[in-house]
Structure formats: structure tokens, C-alpha cells
Amino acid sequence: MPFPDNPTLALACELISRPSETPNDSGCLDLIQSRLAPLGFSFERIDVGGVCNLWARRGDTAPVLCFAGHTDVVPTGPLDHWDSPPFEPTIRDGMLYGRGAADMKTSLAAFVTAIEEFVSLHPDHQGSIALLLTSDEEGIATHGTVKVVEALAARGERLDYCIVGEPTSVKSLGDMIKNGRRGSLSGTLRVKGQQGHVAYPHLALNPIHALAPALAELTAIRWDEGNEFFPPTTWQVSNIHAGTGANNVIPGECELLFNFRFASVSTAEDLKARTHEILDRHGLQYSLDWHLSGKPFITGRGKLVAGLAGAIRDTQGIETELSTSGGTSDGRFIADICNEVVEFGPVNATIHKLNECVAVDAVAPLSTIYMRTMRTLLTA
């Protein structure tokens, strides 16, 4: 398919055509850098462990407005289940199809064209424009944005505003902004018992039976009440396993996997302590390994939210909704060096699915929204 005349749509197609399954970049960052170089950006590659990371900046004063995102996409799934090849961008019935169309190559294209238009109109703008891009968001996310944030923090660089281009819209472009995310804390609990014959339970110790009262208490707890932006913290079991497969053997160990999605009114340390208190009070013999994959972050109704909401209103004629729903994003890392972090991008209905797509008539407005937000934050 020849690339369309609209610059944002054309660049989105060019990015989609690069098969950047995580953690591969497939030259996406080089393409973006080539577009930004004539605008006076400086560039730094912070590649780690086979992951490609780009930090780009125009200007050296505050405020710093950063656009953040990822070039990697999830695997395609069975190719013969796609209506058109996933890395051959295809337009039909008003939709742009291809892996990464929604998550998040259209946002990346809109970043670039918005910056190009803004700089052409305001070459002497206030503050700085930056981009933080990685090829390790859809994978384990250990060598991507977090490494760039660590490098920036080590030299004392901070951001004032950050827009992460995740697909946040629900039914139409602009109807939702994510102004925070819940934290995610996982645990692997192993309760120890003593294996034996089911006919002689007095000679064994069933770890499932031992765990049951504590499990009932854990499922019934109201961990917190949430707040204006977050629902109450939740605790969910995702896996439970015990036994040898035989129905006449009492197992010697029971393994339970669980996860907290927690509001900013709770801390990981508090949730850990309360969990241990319950397990200890029930007299269990256990081990518990914890993994914190993301702390909660929240951005209130400050300049960034107001500027982005205003740009959506001016472009789309709608009032946007603020939400903290969904999973985690790289915003959880960026919040360590930036007070105001939001996520905003196209409709997310097809992300990670077969025949991923975005509406063609939403592509150019997305760039306009980003550009108008820059104008609000970086001009007098």
C-alpha cells in the first residue's frame, strides 16, 4: 500500500511496517530520530541488554514536556487468522489495520508530527520538548524506560510534564485520559505441610486445610477505601496448586499465587506487613516471595491535565474523563522524576488482538491534540 498523504497517517503506516515484536525495535527509533534531527534535537541512545532506548531533547530550560512511548509490539498470533498481514498496514472501511496500530505506533507518529508543526509555528518556544522511547514495554520491561529514568535521575534531570501515548480512549478519541495507575504487588506463597495417606490424616498435615482459614480472611478484608481517583485496593488469587495428582495422598505443600492492585492510599510495605500478620496469626509454616512490579502514581487536576483536556475539548468538542483503570504502564517509572504524568492515545478496543486497528479519521486529530497541549504548556 502506498503511504497516505496525511503526514501522521503516513508515518504511522511506515512504523507499522517494521516488525518490531518485543524487544526488537526494527529501526523505528532511527526513523523517528531522522525526523527530529532537523528540528534541533539532541539524542542519546541508552541501549541495555538488547533493548533500544532513545532520549531526545530540544532545549535546555524548564519546563520540560516529555512524550513517552514504546516501539515494540506484542506477537501477532496466528498469521492466517489476520484479514491482512499484520506488518503490512492496510486501510479498509475507514480503519487502519496492523500490529501496533493502536498500541502504540499511531501515537508515536502523532508525537513526531505534532512536534514538527509546533516547532515550525513556535521555533523559540519556552522550555524544552523531550521524547523517551523504548523497545521494552510489552515484554518484561526491565531494560527499557526504567533504565532511561535511572540515567536521568543519576544526573539530576527532572521532567515537569509527561504524556505517555498509551491507547486510553474507550469509544472515541479523547473520551478518556489516564491520570494515574494502581500499584501491582504479587506474592508467591508456599505453605508447608506433611505428606501422607488420606486414610491416616493424623500422621500428616494437610497444607490446604491449614491455609483455608487464612485464605478466607485474606479474601474478606477491605484493604482500604480508595480515594477520589482510585477504587479500593483489591487482592486476588491467580493460581493455587497442591498434590501429586493422586486422590489418596495428602499433599506436602500448597503454592498460592496472588496479586494486589493497590490505591495510592496504601503502600506495598503496609500490604506486606498485614499479609504476614494474618499468616503468622494462623500459625502457618510458610515462605512468601514478593514482587513489586509497579507503584501507584496519580496526577491531580494541574496544568498538564487542564492543558490536555482543553486540547481535547477544542479538537473533538467533548469533555474527557479522568481514570486510573487498567493495568500498569511505563508511567510508573517516569513518575519517579516527574510530578505530572498522564497517558493519552487512541481507542484501545483492539489492542493485543487479531486485526488490531485505529480509525483513520482519528489519526490527524491525535496529532493536533498533542500539538495544542504543547502550545498551552510551552508558550506564553
C-alpha positions, -999 to 999 in steps of 0.1 A, spaced: 0 0 0 14 34 -9 17 56 22 -11 82 25 -8 119 20 -16 128 56 18 130 74 7 114 106 -11 86 89 19 81 65 44 79 94 21 55 114 20 32 83 58 34 80 62 24 117 37 -4 115 55 -19 85 85 -25 107 81 -59 125 92 -47 160 80 -76 181 92 -70 217 121 -64 224 130 -57 188 130 -21 175 134 -29 138 147 6 131 117 25 144 139 47 167 163 55 138 133 66 117 119 88 145 154 103 151 158 111 114 126 131 115 135 151 147 172 158 138 164 188 115 144 204 144 175 208 166 171 179 190 200 163 208 199 125 210 212 99 234 209 62 230 208 42 263 206 7 249 208 -20 275 206 -58 272 195 -59 236 168 -32 243 169 0 223 162 32 242 162 68 230 163 101 249 158 131 227 156 167 238 151 202 223 160 230 246 178 231 279 154 251 302 123 243 322 95 235 319 103 201 302 74 185 284 82 148 276 64 125 252 70 88 262 62 56 245 74 23 230 82 10 196 78 -27 205 46 -46 199 32 -79 211 35 -110 190 10 -113 161 -6 -146 169 -15 -169 140 -8 -151 108 -36 -169 89 -61 -155 114 -54 -119 103 -75 -105 75 -44 -88 62 -7 -93 71 -1 -76 105 31 -58 93 15 -46 60 -5 -15 71 -39 -17 54 -67 8 52 -102 -6 47 -137 6 57 -122 37 74 -98 18 96 -60 14 96 -51 -22 103 -18 -36 115 0 -48 146 8 -17 167 -18 5 150 -34 13 184 -6 2 207 11 25 200 27 34 167 -1 58 158 7 77 190 44 77 181 36 91 147 14 118 162 42 127 187 65 134 158 42 153 135 28 174 164 64 184 174 72 192 137 41 215 135 47 231 169 83 239 162 75 254 128 50 277 145 70 284 177 107 279 169 116 300 200 92 282 224 96 283 262 112 253 280 121 220 264 105 192 244 117 157 251 110 121 239 116 90 259 112 59 238 119 22 243 116 -12 227 110 -29 260 75 -21 273 54 -51 261 79 -76 275 95 -78 309 102 -41 309 135 -43 329 159 -27 304 136 0 289 121 31 303 133 23 338 169 24 327 165 58 310 148 71 341 177 59 362 202 76 340 183 109 341 179 107 378 216 100 383 225 133 367 197 152 383 174 157 353 137 161 361 106 164 339 78 188 345 51 171 324 49 138 306 24 124 282 26 86 277 10 77 243 -8 46 256 -42 39 239 -66 53 266 -97 62 246 -127 39 250 -153 46 224 -140 77 206 -107 96 206 -104 119 236 -131 104 258 -106 92 285 -73 103 299 -54 80 324 -41 103 351 -27 75 372 -24 38 377 -28 14 406 2 -3 420 8 -40 414 22 -63 441 24 -100 436 32 -128 460 41 -165 458 31 -182 490 42 -217 498 25 -233 528 43 -263 542 26 -295 555 35 -331 558 26 -356 530 8 -387 540 -20 -412 532 -56 -397 532 -67 -427 554 -43 -416 581 -47 -378 584 -34 -379 620 0 -389 606 1 -360 581 -5 -322 579 -27 -310 550 -14 -276 540 -46 -268 521 -66 -273 552 -41 -252 572 -43 -224 547 -81 -223 543 -89 -201 573 -62 -176 565 -73 -176 528 -109 -169 539 -97 -139 559 -75 -126 531 -103 -127 506 -127 -109 530 -105 -80 540 -113 -44 530 -78 -33 525 -86 4 521 -114 27 508 -96 41 478 -99 79 472 -111 104 446 -90 88 418 -86 52 429 -111 24 437 -103 4 469 -73 -19 468 -81 -55 456 -65 -88 465 -69 -117 440 -57 -153 439 -45 -161 404 -32 -197 409 -33 -224 435 -16 -258 433 -10 -288 456 -9 -325 454 7 -353 434 -23 -359 412 -34 -390 432 -66 -388 452 -52 -408 481 -22 -386 490 -23 -356 513 0 -330 498 31 -318 515 30 -283 502 4 -258 487 15 -230 465 -6 -199 460 0 -170 436 -18 -137 444 -18 -101 434 -27 -68 450 -38 -39 427 -35 -11 452 -45 25 455 -22 53 465 -37 54 500 -19 21 507 18 12 504 35 -20 494 52 -22 528 18 -19 546 2 -46 525 31 -70 530 30 -64 568 -7 -70 570 -5 -102 550 23 -116 571 4 -107 603 -26 -128 591 -4 -158 580 15 -157 613 -16 -154 634 -30 -186 618 2 -205 627 12 -214 592 46 -227 582 53 -208 550 76 -189 528 65 -159 508 83 -142 479 72 -107 469 74 -89 436 66 -52 432 61 -45 395 47 -10 399 40 16 425 8 37 422 10 72 408 -15 99 404 -16 133 387 -41 157 400 -60 185 382 -30 206 374 -16 223 343 -10 191 324 -45 176 329 -60 210 322 -39 216 291 -46 182 276 -83 183 285 -86 217 269 -69 205 237 -93 176 235 -122 199 240 -110 223 213 -103 195 188 -130 169 195 -157 190 211 -160 167 241 -152 167 278 -128 140 287 -130 116 317 -101 110 341 -95 74 350 -70 52 368 -84 19 355 -65 -8 337 -31 -24 342 4 -8 346 23 13 322 58 29 319 43 59 336 50 41 369 87 46 362 85 81 349 66 93 379 98 90 399 113 120 381 81 138 370 53 153 391 27 153 364 23 122 342 -7 112 322 -15 87 294 -34 96 263 -39 79 230 -63 63 205 -92 39 212 -79 7 229 -107 -17 218 -84 -39 196 -51 -37 214 -32 -70 215 -60 -86 194 -60 -100 159 -68 -73 133 -56 -45 156 -68 -12 142 -75 25 146 -100 48 129 -83 67 101 -102 99 109 -88 99 145 -52 99 134 -47 135 124 -68 148 154 -45 129 178 -15 149 165 -35 181 168 -43 174 204 -7 168 212 3 200 194 -23 221 212 -12 207 245 24 218 237 11 252 228 -6 256 261 23 245 282 53 259 263 41 293 250 32 325 269 
